Amino acid sequence: MHTSQIDLVAFGPEHLEGAVALSRQAGWPHRPEDWQTALAVSRGIAAVADDHHVVGTALVTPYGTDCATINMVIVDEAARGRGLGRRLMQAALDIGGERQLRLVATADGLPLYEKLGFQPVGTILQYQGKIPAIAAPAGIEPACEADFDAVMALDRAAFEADRGTLLTHIAKAGEFAVLRRAGRVQGFAALRAFGRGDVIGPVVAENLQDACSLISFFIGSRPGAFLRIDTTADTELAPWLESLGFAHLGGGIAMRTGGTEAPARPHYKTYALANQAFG
């Protein structure tokens, strides 16, 4: 591959095929449909070599004016060692503007992100597996359209940003379940096709028991299906997932700009991420 000149351009549909090839090279499971979803809710940058190959990508997914995630940062193996990762990240920072920025780093990417002002705030744990049938939990039911405002409000309280656009896309591609008490939505979980199978997330609940019930609803509806759940170490969800037969297959380091001081503890907590790209 000839890469004497590499230009950064706005990521568009014409770059999707090259982006899918890059994610496969990196060993990521993303299908073309997963890239399309990411692009639909994000602004991005494609690094294009003078032979028209896509040799790098970065996406910025904004959540209102206060927060955004930087994701899908990939550099082709043949184009590494030339500062392209830093160029892509700088372009992503420019798109993010004054927002607090969040990302999930690999160990290899950690030094660059720290130089750019990101600080580690937690550990992401990825779990995957094909789980046999389990008993359906009580009190969980499929969400209806009338529940969606409550779902978005709970997600906003837990994530501390408005992810309405993302949740709307997830609802079109997948399904939601809710925990209802006294006629009120007290937690929710989402499921959609992603990568090799289905991903369960986001999951928002008041406590670990409720989160396990919400996750169990979708596990029970997909006996033997390939499922993925991304969580954080502080949720204490990992031991339960392992007891069901999920395998821990990597993860990353959660990072953000704007300091690491602990915010006021929210009443609701995100127990499973939408995925590592979206938080």
N, C-alpha and C positions, 0 to 999 in steps of 0.2 A: 504494500500500500504506500503510495507516494503522499507524504504529508508535509511538504515544504512550507505551505501556508495554511493556517487554520483560521477561519472567520467565525465569529459568534453572531448568530442571527436569531430572530424570534422563532421559537419552536412552533411548527405548524403541522397539519395533517400529513404533508409530504415527507416529514421526518420520522413518521411512526415506524415504518418498516426498518429503518436503520436503528431506531431506538430499541425495538424488540430484539434485534440481533445483538446489540450491546448488552442488554440485560441477560440474554442467554449466555453470552461470553462470560459474564460475571457470575453465572450460576444462580441467577434469580429466576423465580417461577412465573414471571409476569407474561400473560397472554396479550395479544394485540388488544383485546377488549379491556384489559386492565390498564394498559397505557391510554386508551381512548378515554376511559373514565377519569384518569389522573389529569389528562390534558383538558377535559371539559370543565374541571373545577380549579384549574391552575393557569398561571402564566409561566412560560418556560423559555429556555435558551438551548439552542442546538449548536454544537461546534461542528463545522463542516469543512473538510479538507478540500484542497483544490482539485481533487479527483471526484468530488461530489459525495464522498462517503461521510456519513455521520460518525464522528469520532468522539463525541462527548455530549452529555445532556445534563440539565439541571432544571427542576421545576420549583415554583413557589406557589403554595396553596394558601390564599389569604382567607382569614376568618374575620370579616369586618375590617375595621381600621386599626384594631389593637394587636392582632396576633397573626402569624403565618407560620407554616412549616416549610422548610426547604427539604426537598426530597428528590429521588431519582438522579442523584449526582453520580455519573459514571464517566470514566475516561477509558477509551479504547487502549488495550494493552500496547498496541503499536505506537500510541501517541503519548505515552507516559514519560515523565522525566523532563518535560518542557514547560512546566508551569501552567498547564492547561486547567488542572483542577482548581488552582487559585483564581484563574481568570473566570471560570464558570461560577465559582463561589462569589466573587466580587460582583459579577453581573446579577446574581441572585440577591445579594445584599442590597443592590441598587433598586431592584424591584420591590423588595420588602420595605424599604424606606424606614420610617420611624416605628414600625411595628416591632413588638417583641417577636423574635424569631426562634423557632424550635427545630431540632433535627435529631435523628438517631445516627450516631457515629459508629463506624467500625474502629477497631484498634489502629488500623493503618491511617484512617482519616483524622484521628483524634488530634495529632500535633497541629495540623493545618487549621482545624476548627478553633483550637485554643488560641492560635496566633490571631485569628480573626475576631476574637472577643467572646466566643462561646465558652460556657462553663458547664461541667457535668452536674447533673441534678438527680440522676437515678440510673437504674439498670433495667433494660428491656429484655424479657425472656420470651423466646418463641417456642411454642409447643405444637406438635403435629401428631396425627395418628388416625387409625381406623378403630373406632370404639364400638364394641358390641352393644346390643340394645340395653337400655337402662330404663327404670321405671319413670313414668311421666310425673313431674312434680305437681303438687297441688297449687292452685292459685295463679298459674301462669296461663295466658291465653293469647291467641293471635291479636295483634293490634288492628284497630279499625281506623278509618280516615279521621274520625273525630278525636282520636288519641294523639294525633301528630303534634298539635300545639304543645301538649303536655310533654311529649317526648323531647321536643326541641328545647323546652324550658329546663328540663332536667339535665340535658346534655350541656346547655349553656352554664348551668350552675356548677357542674362538675369540671368542665373543661376551661371555664372562665373565659370563653369567647363564643361568638355566635357562629355555629357551623350549619346553619340552616340550608345553605346551598348544597353542602356535602351530603347531609342527611336526606335531602330530597332526591339526589342522584342514587343513593343507596336504596331508598324506598322503591324507585323505579326498577332497579335491577334485582332486588332481593325482597326480604320480608322482615317485619318487626314482630316481637312479642313483648307483652307488658305484664307487669305484676300490679294487680289492682287490689286495693284495700279500701273498704268503705266508699266504693265508687270512684276513688281517685287513683291515678297512675302513680305508683311508688317506685318504679324502676322499669328498665327496658333493656332489650337485647336486639341486635340485628344479625342477619345472616345473608350472605350473598356469595355467588360464585367468584372464586379468585384463585389464580394459579392452578395447582394440581387438583383442587376440589372446592371446598367452601371455607370461608372464614367467618368465625363468630365474633362480632364486634362492630361497633362499640357496645359495651355492656356497662350500664350505669345503675348503681343501686346504693342503698343506705348502708348496707353491711355485707360481709362476706357470705353469710347464709343466703341472703336474697340473690346475690350475684350467682352463686352456685345453682340455685333453682332456675334462674333465667337461662343459664348456659345449658343446664340439663334438659330444658324444654327442647332445644334445637338438637342436642345430641340424641335424645330419644326419638326425634322425628327423622333422623338420618342414620339408622343403625348400620354400621360397617362402612359408612362413607368416609372419605378422606377429609379431615377437618383440621383447621389451623386456628390457633388462638395466640395472640400477642398480648402479654400482660407486663406489669412492672413488678419488681421484686417486693416493693412495699405493700402490695395488695394482699400478700400471703396466700394467693390463689394457687401458686405452683405445687405445693404438696398435694392438694386435692386433685389437680389435673394429673399428676403422676400416679396417684392411686387409681385413677380410671384407666390408665394405660397410655396416656399421652407421653411422647418422648420430647425431651428438651433438646432442641436442635439450633442452638445459637441464640443470637439476639444482638444487642448493641448497647451503646451508652447514650442515654437521653441527655441532650444538651440544650441550652437556651442562652439568649442574650439577656442583659438587664439585671444581672445579679442572681444569687442563689438563696436569698433570704426566704424563709418559709412563709407562704401566704396564710391568711386565716383559714383554718381547716373547713372545707366546704361540707355542707350537710350530706351531699351526695358525692360519690367517688366513681371515677372511671376504672372499672376492674379489668376490662379488656379493650384494647385499642381497635379503632376501625381497621388499621394495619400500621406498620411502622412508618409509612409515608405520611399518613394523615393524622396520626396521633390518636 
